[in-house]
Structure formats: structure tokens, C-alpha cells
Amino acid sequence: MSVDAHIAVMTAEILEWLAPASGKRYLDGTLGAGGHCAALLQETGGEARVLGIDKDGQALVRAEEALSGMGYMPSVKLVQGSFADFEKALNAVQWPDLDGAVLDLGFSSRQLDDPERGFSFLQDGPLDMRLDQTDHNPTAAELVNTSSSEDLKRIIKDFGQEPMAGRIARTIVARREKKSIAGTTELAAIIKRAYPARRRFHSRKHPATKTFQALRIAVNSELEDLEVFLEKIPQYVRPGGRIAIISFHSLEDRAVKQWFRYHAKDCVCPPEQLYCQCAHKAVLKILTKKPLTPSPAEVQGNPRSRSAKLRVAEIL
Ligand SMILES: C[S@@+](CC[C@H](N)C(=O)[O-])C[C@H]1O[C@@H](n2cnc3c(N)ncnc32)[C@H](O)[C@@H]1O
């Protein structure tokens, strides 16, 4: 469903696996343009309830406009913040629990395409990258201009899985000694120069792609937020309720997979231990042994969906 410039990804699968029903309460922790939220409501004739959270205040304003145009606002509660803080949002709207939750991680097309947000190097813009522009977290420009070479290397290697992380970090540090780095295209050009010519030539993607992903993940504490959310959400979803998570890069998908596996086990003792001493209890059942991916037709219609992976678990 397209509510804004962003086309919601794997909406049919989200509806199939969450199976929304009238009178039930759902969390959409990444409201974005409101596409998944609108689909949950459309499916139930507006009779489900959705708590929509987004870090991005501008996204919330636009989603509210779109949902209100569809007549769905009476069924929706909107809260600005991180899905890691969903407990606070539940308290604010006085919901004790949920019948399901969806996360569609990362950023929206609208955010990517707006040069002022600094997510893309295809158009010049300030190196911001904060999803929540009102918070006091460092921007990408602050990270790039103040982090030590070692810290930059670690960020680019760990969050971008970039083999050239050391070279890129050293080149950034050498450049910023002459003049601080302010813009997206400027940073992309510096990274391109740090790349060995042979790799630059053979690479299908722009050499800055992985470094931009790494900076975005670091600026927005993306993996920390996901871990905090995963740790807390089972306590709030009623038995039989489902958690559906769409991720777009392997670090997120791995975190979801490992967390699902751990919490689907009744015992997490090391294999060499003969008797269970951990008293661990499974809290969920994995419904998607392998991640689901968008259909070829969806990828053709919305190429940005191509790297999406959906995992679903049911709370016991
Ligand atoms: C891929 S878009 C979601 C699109 C949405 N599902 C739709 O159908 O329109 C991701 C959204 O999640 C938001 N976001 C990312 N991380 C977040 C977090 N930790 N907490 C809350 N919102 C977050 C982004 O600001 C962005 O609007």
C-alpha cells in the first residue's frame, strides 16, 4: 500500500501472518508513511486499534494526515519516539498489552530522497542522518569529524561490513585535518578516493554505500534499539499474538534470527552439560524457519523491496 512517497513492503505477508482482527490491538513500531498501519485497519474495516511509533516527527505528521484522510484516525494512537521505548508509549495510551507487533526497520524512501536528511550521497546535503532530528545524539557530521580513526574504522567495519574500513577511516581523518567534512557528496568522494582503483572499478555498488549504512546505524543506535525492543516485547504480546519483523541488512536479520532461536528454546545450557540447570523457558514459537522475501512481482514494482526479509514468531 502506498500512502506517501514510500511504498510499504511485504504488506500482503504482514496481513497474512499478523491476521489482524476487529477489536485487537497492534503496535506498528516503525510507522513511517503509515502504509502497514493503514493496511491493518483496512483489513479490519477500521475495527482494529493501532499504536504507531516513529522517531521521525515529520513522518508522524504526514502519516497522521494520510490516516485521517482515510478516516482511520479514531482507531490510531501516534507517539513520537523509539520503538525501544514502546513500554512508555503503551503506558501513555493506557494499553496493558498487544495482540501483535510489526517492525519495518530502517528508513523510508521519503527520508532517503530528501537531501536535507543526509542519508543519500546521490544528492548533496548536510551529513545529518538522525531519524529524530530533535534529539541530542551526534549527527553523522559530528561522528565523521570528531571520532578517532580507530573508532571510525570500528563503526565502518562492524556496521557496514566494509573490508576497506581502515583505509576509509584513515583517509577521512587525513582530510578533516585540512577542513571539516560537511556534506554527503563530499564524504562520498573522499571514500571513493580511499578505495583501491581495482576494487572501485569492479564494485557494482558505489564505494560509499557501506560506509553510509554504517554511519546511519551508529547515529541512530539502530542495533541497540532493536535488541532492547526484542528483549521486552514478549512480555507485552498476548499468547497467540505475533511479532513480524522486516529487516533490510544482514546485521538486523541476524539479530532477529538469533533472538528468535534463543527464545524458542526450553533450555539454553551448553550441549556438553548433561542436565539442564538454566531453567530457561521458551516464550515464542518461530513461524518462519527461513525468512520470507518479497515476490518477484513486488520487487519489480518496488525495487527498494529487494533486500527485505520478514521473520515472524508467535508468543506462547
Ligand atoms: C521502512 S520505514 C517504515 C515504513 C512503514 N512501514 C510504512 O508502511 O510506511 C522505517 C521507519 O521507521 C522509523 N524508525 C527507524 N528506527 C526507528 C526506531 N528505533 N524507533 C522508531 N522509529 C524508527 C523511521 O523513521 C522510518 O520512518
The ligand as an SDF file (V2000), in Angstrom:
LIG
                    3D

 27 29  0  0  0  0  0  0  0  0999 V2000
   10.9280    1.4900    6.2940 C   0  0  0  0  0  0  0  0  0  0  0  0
   10.1730    2.8330    7.1090 S   0  0  0  0  0  0  0  0  0  0  0  0
    8.6270    2.1940    7.6180 C   0  0  0  0  0  0  0  0  0  0  0  0
    7.5640    2.3290    6.5880 C   0  0  0  0  0  0  0  0  0  0  0  0
    6.1970    1.9360    7.0980 C   0  0  0  0  0  0  0  0  0  0  0  0
    6.1300    0.5530    7.4900 N   0  0  0  0  0  0  0  0  0  0  0  0
    5.1310    2.2140    6.0620 C   0  0  0  0  0  0  0  0  0  0  0  0
    4.3860    1.2900    5.7430 O   0  0  0  0  0  0  0  0  0  0  0  0
    5.0370    3.3320    5.5860 O   0  0  0  0  0  0  0  0  0  0  0  0
   11.0070    2.8820    8.6300 C   0  0  0  0  0  0  0  0  0  0  0  0
   10.5160    3.9460    9.5780 C   0  0  0  0  0  0  0  0  0  0  0  0
   10.9410    3.5680   10.8740 O   0  0  0  0  0  0  0  0  0  0  0  0
   11.4000    4.6870   11.5730 C   0  0  0  0  0  0  0  0  0  0  0  0
   12.3420    4.1650   12.5590 N   0  0  0  0  0  0  0  0  0  0  0  0
   13.5330    3.5760   12.3550 C   0  0  0  0  0  0  0  0  0  0  0  0
   14.0770    3.1920   13.5140 N   0  0  0  0  0  0  0  0  0  0  0  0
   13.1870    3.5200   14.4850 C   0  0  0  0  0  0  0  0  0  0  0  0
   13.1670    3.3490   15.9060 C   0  0  0  0  0  0  0  0  0  0  0  0
   14.1800    2.8010   16.5700 N   0  0  0  0  0  0  0  0  0  0  0  0
   12.0820    3.7620   16.5710 N   0  0  0  0  0  0  0  0  0  0  0  0
   11.0330    4.3350   15.9160 C   0  0  0  0  0  0  0  0  0  0  0  0
   11.0120    4.5550   14.5890 N   0  0  0  0  0  0  0  0  0  0  0  0
   12.0770    4.1390   13.8730 C   0  0  0  0  0  0  0  0  0  0  0  0
   11.9980    5.5800   10.5110 C   0  0  0  0  0  0  0  0  0  0  0  0
   11.9870    6.9350   10.9410 O   0  0  0  0  0  0  0  0  0  0  0  0
   11.0640    5.3340    9.3260 C   0  0  0  0  0  0  0  0  0  0  0  0
   10.0280    6.2710    9.3050 O   0  0  0  0  0  0  0  0  0  0  0  0
  1  2  1  0
  2  3  1  0
  2 10  1  0
  3  4  1  0
  4  5  1  0
  5  6  1  0
  5  7  1  0
  7  8  2  0
  7  9  1  0
 10 11  1  0
 11 12  1  0
 11 26  1  0
 12 13  1  0
 13 14  1  0
 13 24  1  0
 14 15  1  0
 14 23  1  0
 15 16  2  0
 16 17  1  0
 17 18  1  0
 17 23  2  0
 18 19  1  0
 18 20  2  0
 20 21  1  0
 21 22  2  0
 22 23  1  0
 24 25  1  0
 24 26  1  0
 26 27  1  0
M  CHG  2   2   1   9  -1
M  END
$$$$
